[in-house]
Amino acid sequence: MPQLTYDGVTYRAAPGESVLDALLRQGVPIANSCRAGACQSCLLRANSGQVPAAAQVGLKSTLSEQGYFLACLCHPTEDLQLEEAGGLEVAASLAALERLTPTVLRARVRTHQPLHYRAGQYITLRRPDGLARSYSLASLPDDHTLELHIRRTPQGQMSGWLFDEAHENDAVTVRGPAGDCFYTAGHPDQPLLLAGTGTGLAPLAGICKDALRQGHRGPIHLFHGALRPEGLYLQDELHTLARENSNLQYIPAVMEGGEAAGLETGKLDTVIAHRHPKLSGWRGFVCGDPTVVQLLRKKFFLAGMASREIFADAFLQAPAPQTTR
Ligand SMILES: Cc1cc2nc3c(=O)[nH]c(=O)nc-3n(C[C@H](O)[C@H](O)[C@H](O)COP(=O)(O)OP(=O)(O)OC[C@H]3O[C@@H](n4cnc5c(N)ncnc54)[C@H](O)[C@@H]3O)c2cc1C
């Protein structure tokens, strides 16, 4: 059985057990969340020993070449000497916390040194006690602070803290950025379709602003879905942005109660399909709830969008039965 040495102590991994599960089982408090390789909260570094390639999927080559890997995806085949990924973190503080709705908080985070990122990528936000979660970037790189949109998860550790206990100037750290869900120049006339529900709007709003800033000329259609009108947010800002940019259309849609508010009503994929039955030649961005992301990816592809043109970030959360830190 492979041995894992962490912080000077050696632990054994049971057959088939991931590094994350082995360390958590033996009481080592490794930060983690989705446990599916999406959030990168459990990034560790192997100083000695080779980690399987599957544990480095999705990491930048600059990280994988230095031995960084995702503990949740790592089923070790040999002994590993491990260390935290703390060296990759940037000191930061909460610059502003603003409730946009009862369940959505806009957090502005000030990093103490510049963070090079693209709007729509995500960062890992870490509390001083080690709790770490991923959040997508709604801000542009030139902005003074990082802008995050946090949905309140019932009994959620990080979102609960940010909503109820955190204060401006509280210290946090930021790691990243990660993810390939961002605008790339080079096809300024290509039609863009951005769609998501809930705080999936954060990366979409960032990508939208970035595309406009980079002079995108083609149509940009931004769909934001919610169950009811009160689940929508940033409507005024986005309507203003659309008024200022004739190639931008912002379409908020709800499942129920939309008629009175003058909103599109129906399932988001149906609303989109009604307006855009054919998507060949388009580029798509879908973010937020994993089920919605999966459905929209499929619908976009079936409507003719090439799979290489579909960029997605599913906001995978911690699995329900497990205790996380
Ligand atoms: C790439 C990526 C980007 C992300 N970007 C964002 C973002 O921009 N904004 C954002 O708000 N989130 C985002 N997330 C999700 C975020 O990382 C956290 O998972 C989320 O904020 C919940 O963390 P928490 O600590 O509050 O809840 P946790 O303490 O992790 O969860 C508490 C418990 O609630 C359960 N739970 C999860 N969903 C529900 C639900 N709907 N109802 C009841 N229980 C539930 C969980 O399974 C868990 O057991 C992103 C995730 C990923 C992977």
The ligand as a Tripos MOL2 file, in Angstrom:
@<TRIPOS>MOLECULE
LIG
   53    58     1     0     0
SMALL
NO_CHARGES

@<TRIPOS>ATOM
      1 C1        -15.5300   25.8530  -10.8770 C.3       1 LIG1
      2 C2        -16.5290   26.2980   -9.8430 C.ar      1 LIG1
      3 C3        -16.9650   27.6090   -9.8210 C.ar      1 LIG1
      4 C4        -17.9260   28.0180   -8.8880 C.ar      1 LIG1
      5 N1        -18.3530   29.3140   -8.9100 N.ar      1 LIG1
      6 C5        -19.3250   29.7000   -8.0490 C.ar      1 LIG1
      7 C6        -19.8360   31.0490   -8.0970 C.ar      1 LIG1
      8 O1        -19.3930   31.8970   -8.8750 O.2       1 LIG1
      9 N2        -20.8260   31.3670   -7.2330 N.ar      1 LIG1
     10 C7        -21.3460   30.4600   -6.3390 C.ar      1 LIG1
     11 O2        -22.2790   30.8130   -5.5970 O.2       1 LIG1
     12 N3        -20.8650   29.1900   -6.2690 N.ar      1 LIG1
     13 C8        -19.8570   28.8120   -7.0850 C.ar      1 LIG1
     14 N4        -19.3580   27.5280   -7.0000 N.ar      1 LIG1
     15 C9        -19.8050   26.6610   -5.8770 C.3       1 LIG1
     16 C10       -18.9500   26.9870   -4.6260 C.3       1 LIG1
     17 O3        -17.6090   26.5930   -4.8570 O.3       1 LIG1
     18 C11       -19.4190   26.2760   -3.3530 C.3       1 LIG1
     19 O4        -19.5640   24.8980   -3.5960 O.3       1 LIG1
     20 C12       -20.7250   26.8430   -2.8180 C.3       1 LIG1
     21 O5        -20.5950   28.2230   -2.5270 O.3       1 LIG1
     22 C13       -21.1750   26.1100   -1.5540 C.3       1 LIG1
     23 O6        -20.1700   26.2150   -0.5950 O.3       1 LIG1
     24 P1        -20.5340   26.2600    0.9630 P.3       1 LIG1
     25 O7        -19.2660   26.0940    1.7060 O.co2     1 LIG1
     26 O8        -21.3800   27.4260    1.2440 O.co2     1 LIG1
     27 O9        -21.4490   24.9760    1.1290 O.3       1 LIG1
     28 P2        -20.9420   23.5510    1.6650 P.3       1 LIG1
     29 O10       -20.6450   23.6650    3.1070 O.co2     1 LIG1
     30 O11       -19.8660   23.0490    0.7550 O.co2     1 LIG1
     31 O12       -22.2500   22.7070    1.4100 O.3       1 LIG1
     32 C14       -23.1120   22.4040    2.4520 C.3       1 LIG1
     33 C15       -23.9180   21.2170    2.1260 C.3       1 LIG1
     34 O13       -25.0330   21.6090    1.3510 O.3       1 LIG1
     35 C16       -25.2220   20.6630    0.3050 C.3       1 LIG1
     36 N5        -25.8970   21.3480   -0.8000 N.ar      1 LIG1
     37 C17       -25.3860   21.7270   -1.9610 C.ar      1 LIG1
     38 N6        -26.3150   22.3220   -2.7230 N.ar      1 LIG1
     39 C18       -27.4270   22.3110   -2.0050 C.ar      1 LIG1
     40 C19       -28.7370   22.7670   -2.2480 C.ar      1 LIG1
     41 N7        -29.0670   23.3620   -3.3910 N.pl3     1 LIG1
     42 N8        -29.6560   22.6120   -1.2850 N.ar      1 LIG1
     43 C20       -29.3260   22.0020   -0.1210 C.ar      1 LIG1
     44 N9        -28.1010   21.5530    0.1530 N.ar      1 LIG1
     45 C21       -27.1770   21.6970   -0.7710 C.ar      1 LIG1
     46 C22       -23.8520   20.2250   -0.0530 C.3       1 LIG1
     47 O14       -23.9010   18.9900   -0.6980 O.3       1 LIG1
     48 C23       -23.1780   20.1630    1.3140 C.3       1 LIG1
     49 O15       -23.3740   18.9240    1.9070 O.3       1 LIG1
     50 C24       -18.4200   27.1030   -7.9230 C.ar      1 LIG1
     51 C25       -17.9580   25.7790   -7.9370 C.ar      1 LIG1
     52 C26       -17.0320   25.3760   -8.8830 C.ar      1 LIG1
     53 C27       -16.5730   23.9430   -8.8920 C.3       1 LIG1
@<TRIPOS>BOND
     1     1     2 1
     2     2     3 ar
     3     2    52 ar
     4     3     4 ar
     5     4     5 ar
     6     4    50 ar
     7     5     6 ar
     8     6     7 ar
     9     6    13 1
    10     7     8 2
    11     7     9 ar
    12     9    10 ar
    13    10    11 2
    14    10    12 ar
    15    12    13 ar
    16    13    14 ar
    17    14    15 1
    18    14    50 ar
    19    15    16 1
    20    16    17 1
    21    16    18 1
    22    18    19 1
    23    18    20 1
    24    20    21 1
    25    20    22 1
    26    22    23 1
    27    23    24 1
    28    24    25 2
    29    24    26 1
    30    24    27 1
    31    27    28 1
    32    28    29 2
    33    28    30 1
    34    28    31 1
    35    31    32 1
    36    32    33 1
    37    33    34 1
    38    33    48 1
    39    34    35 1
    40    35    36 1
    41    35    46 1
    42    36    37 ar
    43    36    45 ar
    44    37    38 ar
    45    38    39 ar
    46    39    40 ar
    47    39    45 ar
    48    40    41 1
    49    40    42 ar
    50    42    43 ar
    51    43    44 ar
    52    44    45 ar
    53    46    47 1
    54    46    48 1
    55    48    49 1
    56    50    51 ar
    57    51    52 ar
    58    52    53 1
@<TRIPOS>SUBSTRUCTURE
     1 LIG1         1 GROUP 0 **** ****
